Amino acid sequence: MPTECEGDVGDEIAVPTDESDTGWEPQVPEGVYRSVEVPPRPESCGAEYGYVAKVLGWIVAPGGKPLPGAYAQVCIYAASGTYVCLNPSEADEEGVFEIDVPEFVRCVDSVAMRASLPNSPRAVVYCPFAPGDEPVTRLEDPIVLPFLPLAAELPAMSEEETREVALPDGLRLEVSPSLLPYGCEDYARLGGRRIPTDAVGLCGEAPQLDGLYAFRPEGTVFDPGFAFTLENASGLPAGARVELLVLGGLATSLRDGTAVPEGEWVVFGEGQVSEDGTTIVPDEGVTLPFLTWLGYRLKD
């Protein structure tokens, strides 16, 4: 018999008292600048590559409140061709973390940071960064983990059923719990919200997009994916063509099997603004491939 998903179960974590996503001034904690000793960059790491032996940074809630216990994890594409996501390091009371990079992957082609607060209703964040010639990278911009509320209503249904679920800020998903890695368990935690494109702490390509939406829990959506529509909160012109992008997370891939590196935004389909200008409607067959962050932009 199909598993029955209970839907709303009433055990949501208390809403945190975060400040606004926008308009606050980050104050870098002293711990980011603490003295650390590492060997210099070796000559064997060519000039075309970056080099990183240690990473220091900080993780906060919107408004700048530290998130002690948050995890910071570096994912590296090394010059040698090796790919690795290191074990997470835990943030201290200031929200500061320190990551030691093993010697065999210090010479890097690309590198991204993954940050999360385990067992919390906050978004998982991915930020690419470019290490320079110095062996210590100090990330002065905060990594901000926004709170993501649950769907207003999660209908009870069979794990194999498909129903429309309304998430905050005008995003609607056609959800079948069987397409989530943990089925009913993931369905009960389904949430998200719109994130302003001028939010403090956004990184990579995110601030250049016309709209952003963060989901939880993070994870793949098995074939055929979730159909969706979203509110045209950015005021794009009625009838305009729109590109839809997904942010690469752990083991993210598109419907055609294309891998999406951590921290990269990749177009997974297109859509169009409705004739009344209120809604962005994906083209037929375009579905959400992964629950991390969704972005959209006006097509050139």
ZIWOZI-V104921 format. One record per residue. SS is DSSP state (2 for helix, 1 for strand, 0 for the rest). PSI is psi in whole degrees, 0 to 359 (* if undefined). Layout:
# ZIWOZI-V104921
ss-><SS | SS>
psi-><PSI | PSI>
This chain:
# ZIWOZI-V104921
ss-><0 | 0 | 0 | 1 | 1 | 0 | 0 | 0 | 0 | 0 | 0 | 0 | 0 | 0 | 0 | 0 | 0 | 0 | 0 | 0 | 0 | 0 | 0 | 0 | 0 | 0 | 0 | 0 | 0 | 2 | 2 | 2 | 2 | 0 | 0 | 0 | 0 | 0 | 0 | 0 | 0 | 0 | 0 | 0 | 0 | 0 | 0 | 0 | 0 | 1 | 1 | 0 | 0 | 1 | 1 | 1 | 1 | 1 | 1 | 1 | 0 | 0 | 0 | 0 | 0 | 1 | 0 | 0 | 0 | 0 | 1 | 1 | 1 | 1 | 1 | 1 | 1 | 1 | 0 | 0 | 0 | 0 | 1 | 1 | 1 | 0 | 0 | 0 | 1 | 1 | 0 | 0 | 0 | 0 | 0 | 1 | 1 | 1 | 1 | 1 | 0 | 0 | 2 | 2 | 2 | 0 | 1 | 1 | 1 | 1 | 1 | 1 | 1 | 1 | 1 | 1 | 0 | 0 | 0 | 0 | 0 | 1 | 0 | 0 | 1 | 1 | 1 | 1 | 1 | 0 | 0 | 0 | 0 | 0 | 0 | 1 | 1 | 1 | 0 | 0 | 0 | 0 | 1 | 1 | 0 | 0 | 1 | 0 | 0 | 1 | 0 | 0 | 0 | 0 | 0 | 0 | 1 | 1 | 0 | 0 | 0 | 0 | 1 | 1 | 1 | 1 | 1 | 2 | 2 | 2 | 1 | 1 | 1 | 1 | 1 | 0 | 2 | 2 | 2 | 1 | 0 | 0 | 0 | 2 | 2 | 2 | 2 | 2 | 0 | 0 | 1 | 1 | 1 | 1 | 0 | 0 | 0 | 0 | 0 | 0 | 0 | 0 | 0 | 0 | 0 | 2 | 2 | 2 | 0 | 0 | 1 | 1 | 1 | 1 | 1 | 1 | 1 | 1 | 1 | 1 | 1 | 0 | 0 | 0 | 0 | 1 | 0 | 1 | 1 | 1 | 1 | 0 | 0 | 0 | 0 | 0 | 0 | 0 | 0 | 0 | 1 | 1 | 1 | 1 | 1 | 1 | 1 | 0 | 0 | 0 | 0 | 1 | 1 | 0 | 0 | 0 | 0 | 0 | 1 | 1 | 0 | 0 | 0 | 0 | 1 | 1 | 1 | 1 | 1 | 1 | 1 | 1 | 1 | 0 | 0 | 0 | 0 | 0 | 1 | 1 | 1 | 1 | 0 | 0 | 0 | 0 | 0 | 1 | 0 | 1 | 1 | 1 | 1 | 1 | 1 | 1 | 1 | 1 | 0 | 0>
psi-><144 | 145 | 139 | 127 | 129 | 337 | 226 | 122 | 356 | 21 | 30 | 141 | 146 | 142 | 126 | 159 | 63 | 156 | 188 | 152 | 332 | 163 | 9 | 156 | 115 | 140 | 104 | 125 | 151 | 331 | 334 | 334 | 8 | 154 | 131 | 148 | 125 | 155 | 155 | 167 | 130 | 154 | 339 | 344 | 107 | 159 | 339 | 354 | 158 | 169 | 132 | 122 | 335 | 145 | 129 | 138 | 190 | 148 | 130 | 169 | 163 | 132 | 341 | 3 | 127 | 151 | 77 | 142 | 352 | 154 | 137 | 132 | 132 | 131 | 125 | 133 | 104 | 159 | 333 | 351 | 352 | 140 | 133 | 141 | 117 | 161 | 143 | 149 | 146 | 137 | 145 | 194 | 336 | 357 | 6 | 138 | 158 | 126 | 126 | 127 | 126 | 148 | 326 | 350 | 23 | 333 | 113 | 146 | 315 | 158 | 144 | 152 | 135 | 130 | 140 | 161 | 105 | 145 | 37 | 162 | 36 | 154 | 151 | 135 | 140 | 128 | 114 | 149 | 159 | 101 | 150 | 215 | 335 | 142 | 340 | 123 | 125 | 114 | 100 | 331 | 137 | 149 | 116 | 126 | 100 | 148 | 139 | 112 | 158 | 161 | 144 | 327 | 126 | 105 | 142 | 138 | 167 | 149 | 334 | 348 | 164 | 126 | 157 | 132 | 127 | 117 | 164 | 154 | 31 | 24 | 131 | 132 | 142 | 100 | 131 | 113 | 333 | 343 | 359 | 147 | 321 | 23 | 238 | 326 | 314 | 321 | 319 | 341 | 9 | 126 | 180 | 177 | 165 | 139 | 126 | 143 | 352 | 20 | 141 | 134 | 352 | 147 | 173 | 223 | 351 | 314 | 343 | 353 | 162 | 338 | 151 | 146 | 129 | 140 | 161 | 155 | 156 | 140 | 166 | 157 | 113 | 160 | 140 | 14 | 178 | 123 | 151 | 162 | 157 | 154 | 140 | 68 | 342 | 356 | 33 | 152 | 144 | 135 | 356 | 146 | 142 | 139 | 139 | 132 | 150 | 144 | 129 | 129 | 201 | 121 | 42 | 136 | 156 | 176 | 328 | 6 | 356 | 125 | 142 | 112 | 151 | 132 | 358 | 142 | 127 | 136 | 128 | 359 | 182 | 167 | 192 | 144 | 134 | 161 | 334 | 359 | 7 | 336 | 146 | 122 | 115 | 153 | 160 | 132 | 351 | 117 | 161 | 122 | 342 | 145 | 93 | 261 | 140 | 136 | 160 | 156 | 153 | 132 | 135 | *>
